Amino acid sequence: MTVREDEVERPDGSRGLYSYIDKPDFVLVMPWENGGFHLVEEYRYPVRRRTWSFPQGSAQASTLEEEARLELAEETGLRAAHWRWLGALDNAHGVATQQMHAYLATGLEPGPHRREHTEQDMRQRWVSRAEFEKMVRAGEITDSGSVAAYTLLLMNGGLSDS
């Protein structure tokens, strides 16, 4: 990650600085089975609390789908037989170059997780689709990427109970 300050010229000709973060893209995986999702929860230092979200991160693989496979296995131990790319969204377009690439993962098989040292407090939980929506409405899921990915899913044909 790099914090940058660029000298810019505005439409009126005035000059100024624009500060932003140059950061690699990341993947977010929505693991779906039996009418619900697998979520992870961990302590997020910037907001000073534990939060629920879909598994996500940047594994630095050769393709985005491979990165998604690695993140899913790392954080949950799950392996997916089927992958569906849902789209890419700017993570924080006013302050960062980073994009989120959302995937739906189905045909899940359990296995051992391989969490990073910084994820040692991570927990995992399966929730029904109704419970997921209830958690969003109640403010229990506040991760904007998770909520945005769910919206992408609904806009891209929704779900089947596979």
VEXKOL-578981 format. One line per field, with one value per residue (C-alpha): residue number from 1; residue in one letter; x, y, z. Coordinates in Angstrom, 3 decimals. Layout:
<pts>
n <- NUM  ... .
res <- A  ... .
px <- X  ... .
py <- Y  ... .
pz <- Z  ... .
</pts>
This chain:
<pts>
n <- 1  2  3  4  5  6  7  8  9  10  11  12  13  14  15  16  17  18  19  20  21  22  23  24  25  26  27  28  29  30  31  32  33  34  35  36  37  38  39  40  41  42  43  44  45  46  47  48  49  50  51  52  53  54  55  56  57  58  59  60  61  62  63  64  65  66  67  68  69  70  71  72  73  74  75  76  77  78  79  80  81  82  83  84  85  86  87  88  89  90  91  92  93  94  95  96  97  98  99  100  101  102  103  104  105  106  107  108  109  110  111  112  113  114  115  116  117  118  119  120  121  122  123  124  125  126  127  128  129  130  131  132  133  134  135  136  137  138  139  140  141  142  143  144  145  146  147  148  149  150  151  152  153  154  155  156  157  158  159  160  161  162 .
res <- M  T  V  R  E  D  E  V  E  R  P  D  G  S  R  G  L  Y  S  Y  I  D  K  P  D  F  V  L  V  M  P  W  E  N  G  G  F  H  L  V  E  E  Y  R  Y  P  V  R  R  R  T  W  S  F  P  Q  G  S  A  Q  A  S  T  L  E  E  E  A  R  L  E  L  A  E  E  T  G  L  R  A  A  H  W  R  W  L  G  A  L  D  N  A  H  G  V  A  T  Q  Q  M  H  A  Y  L  A  T  G  L  E  P  G  P  H  R  R  E  H  T  E  Q  D  M  R  Q  R  W  V  S  R  A  E  F  E  K  M  V  R  A  G  E  I  T  D  S  G  S  V  A  A  Y  T  L  L  L  M  N  G  G  L  S  D  S .
px <- 0.000  1.227  -0.156  0.108  -0.317  -0.687  -0.671  -3.889  -5.483  -9.221  -11.664  -11.524  -7.720  -6.928  -4.274  -4.176  -3.187  -5.221  -4.275  -5.216  -4.171  -2.804  -3.637  -3.984  -7.429  -9.012  -11.542  -14.672  -16.226  -19.862  -19.873  -23.463  -25.022  -28.258  -30.060  -27.427  -23.923  -20.717  -19.483  -16.326  -15.919  -12.768  -11.540  -11.045  -8.556  -9.618  -13.210  -12.142  -14.680  -15.411  -17.354  -19.035  -18.375  -17.890  -14.361  -12.158  -8.600  -5.755  -3.790  -1.615  -2.454  -2.044  -5.788  -8.643  -10.520  -7.454  -7.103  -10.741  -10.110  -7.096  -8.931  -11.931  -9.749  -7.485  -10.261  -12.906  -11.315  -14.019  -13.318  -15.850  -16.608  -18.391  -17.467  -19.475  -17.937  -20.504  -18.631  -16.102  -16.755  -14.546  -13.819  -13.584  -13.366  -12.746  -9.685  -8.326  -7.532  -8.561  -11.374  -13.321  -14.009  -17.011  -17.544  -20.269  -18.870  -21.078  -20.588  -18.716  -16.550  -15.051  -11.354  -8.804  -8.432  -5.003  -5.479  -2.726  -1.195  -3.201  -6.434  -5.915  -9.044  -11.260  -14.515  -16.732  -20.507  -23.181  -26.315  -29.496  -30.226  -33.005  -30.581  -27.995  -30.561  -31.662  -28.022  -27.602  -30.793  -29.766  -26.314  -24.538  -23.023  -21.586  -18.922  -19.876  -18.211  -20.335  -23.558  -22.556  -21.623  -25.029  -26.639  -24.507  -25.663  -29.329  -28.793  -26.999  -29.675  -29.906  -29.506  -30.507  -30.474  -27.437 .
py <- 0.000  3.493  6.794  9.314  13.046  14.250  17.850  18.424  21.194  21.627  22.595  26.258  26.275  26.298  23.896  21.650  18.301  15.112  12.494  8.846  5.269  3.076  -0.472  -3.820  -5.173  -7.865  -10.667  -11.348  -14.821  -15.606  -19.318  -20.537  -23.865  -25.222  -21.897  -19.859  -18.426  -19.085  -15.917  -15.087  -12.826  -11.168  -8.141  -5.216  -2.800  0.377  0.177  -1.328  -4.172  -7.657  -7.761  -10.396  -10.493  -12.767  -14.195  -11.690  -10.618  -10.593  -13.808  -12.583  -15.479  -15.558  -15.020  -13.481  -16.785  -18.545  -15.750  -16.329  -20.083  -19.446  -16.938  -19.230  -22.190  -20.058  -18.452  -21.220  -24.464  -24.737  -25.718  -24.901  -26.874  -23.984  -20.307  -17.394  -13.939  -11.324  -8.136  -5.574  -2.475  0.400  -0.116  3.558  5.542  8.881  7.718  4.497  2.832  -0.584  -2.646  -5.568  -8.579  -10.561  -14.287  -16.773  -20.156  -23.279  -27.037  -26.647  -29.307  -28.874  -29.041  -27.534  -23.769  -22.147  -18.779  -16.218  -15.315  -12.070  -14.085  -16.257  -14.869  -15.528  -17.431  -18.982  -19.447  -20.599  -18.431  -18.808  -16.209  -14.790  -14.562  -12.814  -10.182  -9.813  -9.301  -6.553  -4.776  -5.062  -3.585  -6.858  -6.956  -3.525  -4.492  -2.493  -4.992  -7.857  -5.891  -4.652  -8.185  -9.439  -6.717  -7.771  -11.345  -10.328  -8.259  -11.144  -13.803  -14.452  -17.827  -21.425  -23.904  -25.789 .
pz <- 0.000  -0.831  0.376  -2.454  -2.877  -6.444  -7.555  -9.507  -11.514  -11.015  -13.784  -12.669  -13.056  -9.334  -8.151  -5.114  -3.686  -3.912  -1.313  -1.791  -1.139  -3.926  -2.810  -4.622  -5.479  -3.315  -3.664  -1.653  -1.633  -0.870  0.124  -0.442  0.536  1.982  1.694  3.504  3.650  5.541  7.267  9.177  12.177  13.433  15.308  12.921  14.379  12.477  13.815  17.182  17.195  15.924  12.668  10.502  6.763  3.819  3.492  1.691  1.128  -1.345  -1.696  -4.593  -6.925  -10.702  -11.372  -9.424  -9.296  -7.908  -5.366  -4.363  -4.017  -1.786  0.418  0.881  1.872  4.052  6.094  6.206  5.047  2.389  -1.210  -3.934  -7.080  -8.794  -9.064  -10.428  -10.818  -9.799  -10.619  -9.479  -7.404  -6.322  -2.642  -1.649  -4.882  -3.178  -1.247  -2.776  -6.101  -4.762  -6.291  -4.832  -7.061  -5.790  -6.357  -5.478  -4.430  -4.464  -4.317  -1.034  0.607  4.091  4.832  7.214  7.217  6.843  8.494  8.590  11.959  11.934  11.584  14.659  16.374  13.339  13.812  11.179  11.124  8.683  8.573  6.570  3.911  6.124  9.065  6.864  5.854  9.492  10.554  7.936  9.053  12.729  12.073  12.909  9.407  8.616  6.082  3.000  0.665  2.002  1.617  -1.845  -2.955  -1.812  -3.929  -6.925  -6.371  -6.391  -9.546  -11.301  -11.187  -7.464  -5.851  -6.217  -3.350  -4.639 .
</pts>
